[in-house]
């Protein structure tokens, strides 16, 4: 496979999960600090007829919402 990258989940494998990388106290602190952007997530989901919504999370916070719209032909 020339030019193929082993990084990512394009080959159907499960994404890597961090073991005990973060503490429960840190996770709770991050959750309390920033409320979940439910309205923005809901808006993204309802705007997609076919496709996907991807949440980018950093330090326990949603920092980006990506939407992928697919067009069905035929």
Backbone as a ProteinNet text record, in pm:
[ID]
protein_1_A
[PRIMARY]
XXXXXXXXXXXXXXXXXXXXXXXXXXXXXXXXXXXXXXXXXXXXXXXXXXXXXXXXXXXXXXXXXXXXXXXXXX
[TERTIARY]
83.9	0	87.5	116.6	202.9	128.1	192.9	137.2	29.9	1.6	-100.1	-41.6	-124	-81	-144.8	-70.9	-122.7	-196.3	-198.2	-262.1	-409.2	-495.9	-637.8	-716.6	-844.9	-932.3	-995.5	-931.9	-988	-997.1	-916.3	-916.7	-1019.2	-1104.9	-1209.5	-1169.2	-1045.5	-1003	-1058.4	-1061.6	-1111.7	-1009.2	-1055.1	-960	-890.3	-769.4	-694.3	-756.1	-767.3	-820.4	-710	-705.5	-605	-649.2	-555.9	-586.1	-618.7	-526.3	-547.9	-475	-487.8	-417	-468.5	-601.3	-656.6	-721	-717.8	-778	-926.2	-1002.2	-1145.6	-1170.1	-1084.9	-1100.8	-1084.8	-988.2	-967.3	-1087.1	-1141.2	-1258.3	-1377.8	-1400.7	-1512.5	-1494.2	-1371.9	-1343.2	-1370.7	-1329.4	-1351	-1499.5	-1574.8	-1718	-1790.4	-1749.3	-1812.1	-1777.4	-1657	-1607.1	-1682.1	-1711.2	-1770.9	-1895.6	-2010.2	-2130.5	-2123.9	-2189.3	-2195.3	-2278.9	-2228.3	-2301.9	-2415.3	-2517.7	-2625.7	-2698.1	-2725.4	-2800	-2720.2	-2588.5	-2505.9	-2497.3	-2486.7	-2481.4	-2614.5	-2724.1	-2856.9	-2877.7	-2833.9	-2845.5	-2764.7	-2645.1	-2561.2	-2626.7	-2682.7	-2746.1	-2869.4	-2951.9	-3073.3	-3044.8	-2927.5	-2894.2	-2843.9	-2813.6	-2759	-2868.1	-2901.6	-2998.5	-2927.8	-2818	-2730.8	-2589.5	-2517.3	-2380.8	-2347.2	-2263	-2219.5	-2187	-2188.4	-2148.1	-2033.8	-1923.1	-1803.9	-1772.2	-1758.7	-1722.9	-1574.5	-1504.9	-1363.8	-1356.8	-1293.2	-1288.4	-1143.5	-1118.5	-985.1	-1000.1	-926.9	-930.9	-1073.3	-1151.2	-1285.7	-1388.8	-1352.8	-1444.4	-1462.4	-1583.9	-1608.1	-1552	-1451.9	-1390.6	-1427.7	-1483.1	-1516.3	-1624.9	-1716.6	-1819.8	-1808.3	-1781.5	-1771	-1893.3	-1947.1	-2056.1	-2012.8	-2052.8	-2025.8	-2160.2	-2191.6	-2316.9	-2290.2	-2368.1	-2355.2	-2477.7	-2455.8	-2564.5	-2594.5	-2715.2	-2757.4	-2802.5	-2746	-2780.2	-2854.9	-2968.3	-3044.4	-3139.1
-117.6	0	122.7	171.7	287.9	413.3	492.2	619.3	606.4	486.1	467.7	499	552.5	586.6	491.2	451.6	361.9	438.6	570	651.7	668	665.4	688.4	559.9	570.8	455	425.2	463	441.1	293.7	208.8	67.6	-11.7	55.1	-11.9	-53.5	-29.6	-67.8	31.4	-10.6	74.8	182.7	305.3	409.8	374.3	424.5	399	477.2	412.1	477.9	488.7	603.9	620	543.7	478.4	398.6	487.3	500.3	583.9	716.3	771.8	894.5	1014.5	1025.3	1138.5	1092.4	1177.1	1140.2	1174.6	1105.9	1132.2	1273.6	1322.6	1458.8	1559.8	1537.4	1628.8	1627.4	1506.9	1495.4	1567.8	1551.4	1617.1	1768.2	1812.6	1956.1	2014.6	1946.5	1994.3	1998.6	1899.4	1895.1	2008.1	2039.4	2147.1	2283.9	2296.7	2423.9	2471.8	2381.7	2419.3	2335.7	2400.2	2322.3	2261.8	2148.8	2082.1	2166.3	2194.9	2279.4	2201.3	2167.8	2082.3	2145.1	2272.9	2336.2	2333.4	2355.2	2351.2	2209.5	2110.8	1971.4	1932.4	1969.3	1939.1	2003.8	2127.4	2198.2	2127.5	2082.8	2011.7	1881.2	1808.4	1679.7	1699.5	1796.7	1818.2	1875.1	1935	1991.2	1885.7	1765.7	1659.5	1558.5	1543.4	1441.1	1307.2	1307.5	1191.6	1239.4	1169.7	1209.1	1179.8	1265.4	1242.5	1373.5	1366.6	1478.7	1427.8	1501.8	1461.3	1568	1527.2	1619.9	1607.8	1720.2	1724.4	1770.4	1688.4	1714.7	1730.9	1833	1857.1	1896.6	1830.8	1857.5	1848.7	1752.3	1732.4	1831.2	1914.1	2014.2	1991.8	2014.4	2011.7	2141.7	2129.8	2251	2272.1	2168.5	2180.8	2080.7	2121.3	2033.1	2032.8	1914.2	1899.6	1825.5	1869.6	1796.3	1754.5	1634.5	1583.2	1554.2	1624.8	1605.9	1519.3	1412.4	1324.3	1343	1343.2	1358.8	1223.2	1173.8	1046	1070.3	994.5	1007.8	883	903.5	790.3	741.4
0	0	0	-113.2	-126.2	-81.5	2.1	47.1	155.3	198.1	301.3	438.2	521.6	656.5	755.8	854.8	957.8	1066.4	1058.2	1160.2	1126.1	1227.3	1206.4	1211.4	1178.3	1185.2	1050.7	942.7	810.3	774.9	835.3	801.7	881.9	955.2	1030	1170.3	1209.9	1344.2	1445.6	1569.5	1675.8	1707.9	1741.2	1779.2	1909	1925	2047.5	2162.2	2274.9	2393.3	2495.6	2560.8	2664.5	2787.9	2851.1	2970.4	3088	3179.7	3297.2	3279.6	3159.8	3125.6	3204	3223.5	3295.9	3424	3523.2	3650.4	3649.5	3734.6	3745.8	3795.6	3884.3	3936.1	3824.2	3734.4	3622.3	3528.4	3502.2	3414.9	3475.4	3603.9	3671.2	3669.8	3691.9	3690.6	3552.9	3447.2	3311.1	3278.5	3324	3297.7	3369.8	3491.7	3567.8	3510	3457.5	3409.1	3285.3	3192.1	3065.4	3039.5	3022.5	2993.7	2853	2836.3	2707.8	2611.5	2490.6	2395	2326.6	2404.1	2354.9	2236.5	2241.2	2130.9	2000.9	2008.7	1887.9	1830.8	1920.2	1875.4	1811.6	1874.6	1822.2	1686.1	1671.1	1543.2	1434.3	1468.5	1371.6	1329.6	1425.2	1394.5	1306.6	1338.4	1260.3	1122	1101.7	970.5	871.9	921.3	836.3	804.8	675.9	636.7	618.8	543.5	528.2	558.1	641.8	673.3	817.5	874.2	1011.6	1081	1213.5	1298.6	1384	1384.9	1458.7	1562.6	1688.1	1794.9	1823.5	1827.6	1863.8	2008.7	2090.9	2234.9	2278.2	2357.4	2411	2556.8	2643.3	2787.7	2842.7	2793.9	2844.1	2793.5	2695.5	2640.1	2491.1	2441.6	2297.6	2242.1	2153.9	2099.2	1952.2	1888.4	1747.3	1711.7	1623.1	1571.9	1420	1363.2	1218.4	1167.6	1054.7	990.7	851.4	812.8	679.8	615.8	508.2	436.5	314.8	300.6	184.5	97.1	-31	-126.7	-188.3	-170.6	-227.6	-370.5	-463	-604.6	-648.6	-709.6	-765.9	-671.1
[MASK]
++++++++++++++++++++++++++++++++++++++++++++++++++++++++++++++++++++++++++

